[in-house]
Amino acid sequence: MNQTLQRKGEFYALGLTLIEAWFPIFASFTVAALGGLHAYFYSLVVAALGLGAWWLWRGKRHEIKNRDAWFNLGMTSLFITLLFAFTFVGLQYTSATNVAIILFLQILFSYLFLGRRSEESLQLKHIVGAALMTLGALLVLLKSDYSLRLGDGLVLIAAMIAPIANFYQKKSRAQVSSETVLLVRSVIALPFIYVLAIWLEPQPTWAQISQQAGWLLLTGLLVFFIAKVLWVEAIYLLPITKVNALFAFSPPMTMGLAYWVLNEVPTASQVAGIIPIIIGGYLITRKPV
């Protein structure tokens, strides 16, 4: 890959990191007011409207007829829907900082699932990196009685799903544009999330939804529209593990924002856990020698 495309991919990755650091903050307000699944659904409605307008303006309607892309688009939609459903519901039971830290563990799962070719030997730095990330995860996830919080467990499942979702997103992007990838996955997700929300959560009133309009717009347009366009383009131009490595700035940023906006004081376990997680993520994403 030439240097121009690589720099562009790195620019996209850093841009999405800045936006994604705000995601647990924005979502925490809507989740508290509407419930996790309803917050996801209405954020997705905003994103789908914005993506639909952008998709039409960019003249991408012909791409939906590309049958070769349908399988990868369908798998992308399935895993992304599950990922965010677990994340939004998890936010009801854990802190914004924990969500950011645990989602960063997708680097570990990306390495375990996708990061090493079968012919490559395990290297010490990768083993150490995986061990450090595991240690950091245990520090963040486990309570004093060694039990796992429900919210943290749900977000951990989301982090495990992320590499699979990104794998299919990367394949989809090679066949159609990022606009089509994001619009299709959003439109497919909407009816399923709505049914789950109606089934599992109390229906919020229109007044409650209106009060959250600002946070829904920020989540839908910034996180599910702009940041996801940057994400799909970044993983198309760069290895997924490298994008995840650049994403390492997001958890400490979220920790600072949660303290500033939500008055969430970082716990000792969060501070102790985030350090080995980030160092481990750096080691895992180093190229083999």
Buried (B, 14 or more C-beta within 10 A) or exposed (E): EEEEEEEBBBBBBBBBBBBBBBBBBBBBBBBBBBBBBBBBBBBBBBBBBBBBEBBEEEEBEEBBEEEEBBEBBBBBBBBBBBBBBBBBBBBBBBBBBBBBBBBBBBBBBBBEBBBBEEEEEEBEBBEBBBEBBBBBBEBBBBEEEEEEBEBBBBBBBBBBBBBBBBBBBBBBBEBBBBBBBBBBBBBBBBEBBBEBBEEEBEEBEEEBBEBBEEBBBBBBBBBBBBBBBBBBBBBBBBBBBBBBBBBBBBBBBBBEBBBEBBEBEBBEBBBBBBBBBBBBBBBBBEEEE
